[in-house]
Amino acid sequence: MERVQKAISNAGYTSRRNAEKLILEGLVYINSKQAKLGDTVTNTDIIKIDGKILDRTAPNKVYFLLNKPRGCVSTVKDELNRKTVVELIDTKEKNYPIGRLDYDTTGVLLLTNDGELTNLLLHSKSNVEKTYLAKIKGIITGTSINKLKNGVVIDNQKTSKCKVKLKSYNKKNNTSMVLITIHEGRNHQVKKMFESVGHEVLKLTRLKFAFLDTNGLKSGEYRILTPKEVKRLYNLGDKFE
């Protein structure tokens, strides 16, 4: 037996975290009974999501690294009919992004139908480092950099310590280019961190996710991760249930 959200994730339907949201929204049923978080299922149980029976045949697992372009949402579907990152991947297998990049943010984004790996990498215990290059308005000071390094308060919660380095600045245009490496994944975190020290983010690119980067990939292009890379991703964090 396994928890229903894990069964949904293992079937390649969506990540375990999103499966939990579907359960809380009342869209998941087990044998015609509305599911609750913590419910378990066997291989013979029938799971329905939004009225449709879930195909629990184990999918062929796929792993992609996309150089996400601007003007593209990091979801499977979009209510506003904007282009999604999933549409950029040519595969018959269902897949979904590991985490999200904002509509106007570019760079490294992983997509997969491996729910276990997704759950591992998104979990707070994993401590996966993400490195961004931010073009910000204004010339950032050493004082502001130290504040960011030691953690700032956003959404009433202090961020963890991180790495921050001034790469360059342009007095004429009144802008700075700053490298920042975080291991959290809060909503709009990097933008809010810079805003907390008085700088608007004008452009944001994720250069690295853990050890992975977009070298050799043009904007909108992707590649398949190697088995060795997948294994390294699995080894990044703690194994947990």
PyMOL commands that set and color helices and strands:
alter all, ss='L'
color gray80, all
select helices_A, chain A and resi 4-10+16-24+85-88+115-122+124-126+142-150+189-196+227-234
alter helices_A, ss='H'
color red, helices_A
select strands_A, chain A and resi 2-3+28-30+33-34+40-41+47-49+52-53+63-68+96-97+106-112+130-137+153-154+157-158+163-170+175-182+201-209+212-213+222-224
alter strands_A, ss='S'
color yellow, strands_A
deselect
rebuild
show_as cartoon
